[in-house]
Amino acid sequence: MTGYLTTHVLDTARGCPAEGLRIELFRIDGAERHLIRSLITNDDGRTDEQILPAAEFATGEYELVFHAGAYLDAIGTPPEQPRFLDVIPLRFGMSEAAHYHVPLLLSPFGYATYRGS
């Protein structure tokens, strides 16, 4: 099996996919972070391509950074200063060549994630 990474963002406060949310993927190498790609979610809350396709997959430690504050601003969520959730980093490991799906369930005051399928 070949490994790859996908994600999905759901706006649980509004009950719909989070369209237009910027996501960055970093590979972690010791104390260094290396940006691999930056993508925007589509109308289904997913990226149009795998966030880490099979051709680029390698096991190791990664970080997905979800730019929640900018998304919440764009959809008109009343801002507080500072916003409770702005940038959400999720650091995780991929230890085998498999499909990793790391979704984010988002609201203005909380989030959850898990390893999906």
C-alpha positions as CSV (number, residue, x, y, z in Angstrom):
1,M,0.0,0.0,0.0
2,T,1.2,3.5,-0.7
3,G,0.8,6.3,1.9
4,Y,-0.8,9.6,1.5
5,L,-2.5,12.3,3.6
6,T,-5.9,14.0,3.3
7,T,-7.8,16.4,5.6
8,H,-11.4,17.7,5.9
9,V,-12.6,20.7,7.9
10,L,-16.2,20.9,9.2
11,D,-17.6,24.0,10.8
12,T,-19.6,22.5,13.6
13,A,-21.1,25.8,14.7
14,R,-22.7,26.3,11.4
15,G,-23.2,22.6,10.5
16,C,-21.4,22.8,7.2
17,P,-18.0,22.3,5.5
18,A,-15.5,25.0,6.1
19,E,-14.9,26.5,2.7
20,G,-12.0,28.8,2.1
21,L,-9.9,27.8,5.0
22,R,-6.1,27.9,4.5
23,I,-4.1,24.9,5.6
24,E,-0.3,24.5,5.6
25,L,1.6,21.2,5.8
26,F,5.0,21.1,7.4
27,R,7.5,18.2,7.8
28,I,9.2,18.3,11.2
29,D,12.9,17.5,11.2
30,G,14.1,17.8,14.8
31,A,13.7,21.5,15.7
32,E,13.1,22.6,12.1
33,R,9.8,22.9,10.2
34,H,9.8,22.6,6.4
35,L,6.8,23.9,4.6
36,I,5.6,21.3,2.0
37,R,2.5,23.0,0.7
38,S,-0.3,25.5,1.4
39,L,-3.9,24.7,0.2
40,I,-7.4,26.2,0.6
41,T,-10.4,24.1,1.4
42,N,-13.1,23.8,-1.3
43,D,-16.9,23.9,-0.9
44,D,-16.9,20.5,0.7
45,G,-14.3,21.5,3.3
46,R,-11.6,19.4,1.6
47,T,-8.6,20.2,-0.5
48,D,-8.8,19.6,-4.2
49,E,-5.8,17.4,-4.1
50,Q,-4.2,15.1,-1.4
51,I,-2.4,17.3,1.0
52,L,0.5,14.9,0.8
53,P,0.2,12.7,-2.3
54,A,1.7,9.2,-2.6
55,A,4.6,10.4,-4.8
56,E,5.8,12.6,-1.9
57,F,4.9,10.5,1.0
58,A,7.4,9.6,3.7
59,T,6.9,8.4,7.2
60,G,7.8,10.9,10.0
61,E,6.5,13.8,12.0
62,Y,4.3,16.4,10.4
63,E,2.2,19.4,11.3
64,L,-1.0,20.7,9.8
65,V,-1.6,24.4,10.5
66,F,-5.3,25.5,10.1
67,H,-5.8,29.2,9.8
68,A,-9.1,29.3,11.7
69,G,-9.1,33.0,12.6
70,A,-8.9,34.2,9.0
71,Y,-11.7,31.7,8.1
72,L,-13.9,32.9,11.0
73,D,-13.3,36.5,10.0
74,A,-14.2,35.8,6.4
75,I,-17.5,34.2,7.3
76,G,-18.5,37.1,9.6
77,T,-18.1,35.4,13.0
78,P,-18.0,38.3,15.5
79,P,-14.4,38.8,16.5
80,E,-13.1,39.2,20.0
81,Q,-9.6,40.7,20.6
82,P,-7.7,38.6,20.5
83,R,-9.7,35.8,18.8
84,F,-9.9,32.7,21.0
85,L,-8.8,30.4,18.1
86,D,-6.6,31.8,15.4
87,V,-4.0,29.4,14.2
88,I,-4.4,25.7,15.1
89,P,-1.3,23.5,14.8
90,L,-1.8,19.8,14.8
91,R,1.4,17.8,15.1
92,F,1.2,14.1,14.4
93,G,3.3,11.1,13.2
94,M,2.9,8.8,10.2
95,S,4.6,5.5,10.9
96,E,3.5,3.4,8.0
97,A,2.7,3.7,4.3
98,A,-1.1,4.0,4.6
99,H,-3.8,6.5,4.1
100,Y,-3.8,9.1,6.9
101,H,-6.9,11.3,7.2
102,V,-6.6,14.1,9.7
103,P,-9.9,16.0,9.9
104,L,-10.7,19.1,11.9
105,L,-14.1,19.8,13.6
106,L,-14.1,23.6,14.2
107,S,-16.2,26.1,16.1
108,P,-15.2,29.6,17.2
109,F,-14.4,28.3,20.7
110,G,-13.2,24.7,20.3
111,Y,-12.0,22.1,17.9
112,A,-11.5,18.3,17.7
113,T,-9.5,16.0,15.5
114,Y,-8.9,12.3,15.1
115,R,-7.3,9.8,12.7
116,G,-10.1,9.2,10.2
117,S,-10.4,6.8,7.3
